[in-house]
């Protein structure tokens, strides 16, 4: 039996939204730059469990993940409850 799924839409980042997250890999501090005035940052582990969430009201921020064990994490940025960016990061 073959299962087929139809993709009806793709969430794209609007061109007016700009993000940089570095360094990646990191030993603990992530620099986040964006043109957004306010947004939420969430970090998820490899099983999808929410590890950290903070609210940022600045176009640049430092996000400290030095207390997390080494491994792969997903960082997600949301604005007004809508996911606007996500990226895999490596904690060394």
C-alpha positions in Angstrom: 0.0 0.0 0.0 1.3 3.5 -0.9 0.2 6.6 1.0 0.3 9.9 -0.7 -0.1 13.4 0.9 -1.0 16.6 -0.9 0.8 19.8 0.2 -1.7 22.6 0.0 0.4 25.4 1.6 3.9 26.2 2.7 4.7 28.6 5.5 7.3 31.0 4.2 9.1 33.8 6.1 7.8 37.1 4.7 10.6 39.1 3.0 10.2 41.9 5.5 11.4 39.7 8.4 15.1 39.4 8.9 16.9 37.1 11.3 20.5 36.1 12.2 21.3 33.6 15.0 25.0 33.0 15.7 27.3 31.4 16.6 26.2 27.9 15.5 27.6 25.7 17.0 27.7 27.6 20.3 29.2 27.0 23.7 26.4 28.8 25.4 25.5 32.3 24.2 23.4 32.9 21.1 23.3 36.3 19.5 19.9 37.0 17.8 19.4 39.9 15.5 16.1 40.8 13.8 14.1 43.7 12.6 11.2 42.7 14.9 10.5 44.9 17.9 9.1 42.0 20.0 9.0 38.2 19.7 9.2 35.0 21.7 12.1 32.6 21.6 11.6 28.9 22.4 14.1 26.1 22.6 13.1 22.5 22.1 15.2 19.4 22.6 15.5 16.5 20.1 12.3 14.9 21.4 10.3 18.1 20.9 10.0 19.0 24.6 10.0 22.8 25.3 13.1 23.5 27.3 13.1 27.4 27.5 10.9 30.2 26.4 11.6 33.9 26.8 10.0 37.1 25.5 12.3 39.7 23.8 11.3 43.3 23.1 14.5 44.4 21.3 15.9 44.0 17.8 18.9 42.2 19.2 19.4 39.9 22.2 21.7 37.4 23.8 20.1 34.0 24.6 22.0 32.0 27.2 21.8 28.2 26.7 25.0 27.4 28.7 22.9 25.5 31.2 21.7 23.0 28.6 23.6 19.8 27.9 25.5 19.4 24.7 23.3 18.3 21.8 21.0 19.4 19.0 18.2 21.9 19.7 15.5 23.6 17.7 15.1 27.4 18.2 11.8 28.8 17.2 10.8 32.5 17.0 7.2 33.5 17.2 5.4 36.8 16.8 1.9 37.3 18.1 1.6 33.5 18.5 2.6 32.8 14.9 5.8 30.8 14.1 8.0 33.1 12.0 11.4 31.3 12.0 13.0 28.1 13.2 16.6 26.8 13.1 18.5 23.9 14.4 21.4 24.8 16.7 24.2 22.8 18.2 25.2 23.2 21.8 28.8 22.2 22.2 
